[in-house]
């Protein structure tokens, strides 16, 4: 078969065009830092990248949820701990009041301090996190403790607030008001009101007996035990959330690495390949210029 000059020219232009495309692709990789910039560059890598990114987005949402859960539970644990300290002080004061050497005036002083402690416990009940009341179920905009009534409101909400921290895994982040402040059918605030009335009765009422105060001590102890049980439950949930945070952190790192390995370009290799292709392209241009036959004008020069 006869090789014409036109065939040589077309072949040269074809291979030069391919060379231009390779350099353009390498320059694009160098500027973006990515192996692919559109699915057609590598459909398999692009499809895998989309899957990894979806997975990464889910993991990051779960990480955000676990961070919120930990913050809420930490605030709850701190509030419950403060409540325990308050009730332990009430117990200490009642133990002093049980001493028969205390008269009406001494017990009135003790009652005054217990009133202040009750008010402080009311503030604990109205603890907020991110402007939300943490001890009123899903009614997070309503305070559960009524300062005027000196007790929980009549329609406290005892619903759980579940937060999804992993696929199909939900953890309740709140403590219901009745779970914490109610034991034996009475709220701790009602109990404290009775304690105060025992220690500071009206002039027409008889003074409390040691047996009365001992009974109050037993009831207060039952509420202390309940607070301790709730704090243990909150602590267990915090431990579980912490384990999930660590696992999700590892998953996030691993998924991000797989995305990077699949999509990020090896810039050092890209630079070397680009330089090599540029050298080859220059050589092809030089060789091609010698293949093109001189024109009639070249002969007339």
URMO-V769615 format. One record per helix or strand of 2 or more residues. SS is the DSSP state (A for helix, B for strand). FROM is the first residue (numbers start at 1). TO is the last residue. If there is no record, write none. Layout:
SS&FROM&TO  SS&FROM&TO
This chain:
A&5&32  A&39&41  A&43&97  A&104&125  B&128&129  B&132&133  B&145&146  B&151&152  B&162&166  B&169&172  A&177&181  B&182&183  B&186&187  A&188&199  A&210&263  A&267&291  A&296&300
